[in-house]
Amino acid sequence: MNGKVKTVRYLLIDTPETVKPNIPVQPYGKEASNFTKKALTNAHKIQLDYDKTGNKGDKYNRTLAYVYVDGKDLDEELVKKGLARVAYL
C-alpha cells in the first residue's frame, strides 16, 4: 500500500492456520493461502474497507479490514469456497 507491504487480518472471518508458531498447518490452510495469494497477485485493484468503529489495527500490528479484489469481496469468496469460516461477530 503506497509502496509498502501491509499485513492485513480479515475482519469477520477466520482462515486455517499455516504459519502460527507451535501450531501444525491446519486442513485447507495451504489452499486458503494459495487462493489468497493468487487473487492478490493477479489483481488490478485491491481495496480495503475498515471497521465502522474506526479501529484499524490489532495488537500484532496488522491492519484489520475487509478485502476487495477487482470489486469482489475476497472474504466472501473464501467462505463460499469452504476455505474460511465466519467468526468474530
Number of C-alpha atoms within 10 A of each C-alpha: 8 5 5 6 7 11 12 17 20 18 19 16 18 17 23 18 17 17 12 9 8 6 9 11 14 12 13 16 18 17 16 21 17 12 17 17 12 11 16 17 11 10 13 10 10 16 15 15 12 17 14 7 6 8 11 16 15 11 6 8 12 14 19 21 20 20 22 20 19 15 12 12 14 20 24 19 15 21 16 11 12 13 23 19 17 14 10 8 6
